[in-house]
C-alpha cells in the first residue's frame, strides 16, 4: 500500500514538473482588480462573521433549528458582501493597488 502511494506521489510530482507555468490573461482592468479585491475582502469578512456567530442562537426562543443551521453560512456571506461593498476593513483599496502594481511589474518584466 505504501508503494502505491509513493508511486502516485512520484507520478504527480513528475507531471507537475513537466507541465509549463499557466498562461495568464492579458491582465485585469482597474474595475476587474477592484472586484477581485472586494471579493477577497468579502471572503475574509465572511470568515470573521462566521467565527463571531459561532456560539449564538442556540438558546434563543426565536432562533435555532435545522433551517437556521442550513442557511447561516449564506447569511454570513451576504453580511460580508454588504460590509465589503460599503468599505469593509479598507483592504480592497490596498489590494487593488497591489494587484495593479504586480500587473505592471509583470508587463515590464515580460517586455524586457
N, C-alpha and C positions, 0 to 999 in steps of 0.2 A: 504494500500500500504506500509506503514512504517513497519507494522507487517511482511509482506512478506520479505522485505529487511532484517529486523532483524533476521528472521528465517534463511534466506540464509546465512547471515554472521555467525550466530552461527554454522550452519552445516559445513561451510568451516573451521572455527576455530577448531571445534571438529575433523574433519577428518585430519587436519594438525597436531594436537596434537597426534592423534592415529598413524599416519604413522611414520616409523622409519627414521633415517637420511639416506640420499642417500649413496649408496655404491660407493666409489671412486675406480678407477682402481688401478693397481699396482704402478702407478706413471709415471712420464714422464722422458724420457731420456733428456740429455742436449740439443740435437738438437730439440726435441719437445718443450722444455721450451723456447728455443731461438725463435722458430717460433711463439709461443703464445705471447711472449713479443713483437716481431716485429709487429704482427697483432694488438696488443693493441696500440702500438705507432702509427701505421698507422691510426687506428681509431681516435685517439686523434688529429693527424695532419690533418686528413680529416675534423674534426670539425673546426679546426683553419682555414684551407684553405677556407671552406665554408663561414665562417664569414668574412674572408678577401675579398672574391669576391662578397659579398652580394650586394653592390651598384654599381658594374661595369657593363659595357656592354650595358646599356640601350640606351645611346645616341651615340653609336658607328656606323659609317656608314657600317662597315663590320660585325657587330655582332647583336645579339638580335634575336627576333623571337621565335616561338614555338620550333624549333629544338634545339636552344641553351638552352632554358629552360628545355627541356626534358632530355638532356644529360649532363647538367652542373654537376649534382651530381656524375655521373660516371667519368667524367674528374677529379673532385676534389679527388675522391677516388684513381684514378691512380696516380695523383700528389703525394698524401700522401704515397702510397705504394713505389713509387720511392724514396721519401725522407727518409722513414724509412729504406729501404734496403741500402741506401748509408750512413747511420749513423744517420740521423734524428737529434733529440734533445739529443741523448745519453741515452735515457730512457731504451731502450731494453736491454742493457748490465746489468744495475742495476736491472731491473725487472727479468731477467733470474736468476741472483744471488739470488734474493728474493724467486723466485719460488722454486729453488733447496734447499734453506735453510729451507723453510717451509715444503718441502717434506721430508727432512732429519729429522726435528723435529717430523713430523707426524709418520715416521717409528720408531723413537726412543720411542715415547710415546706408540705406539701400541705393541712394543716388551716388554715393561716394565710391 
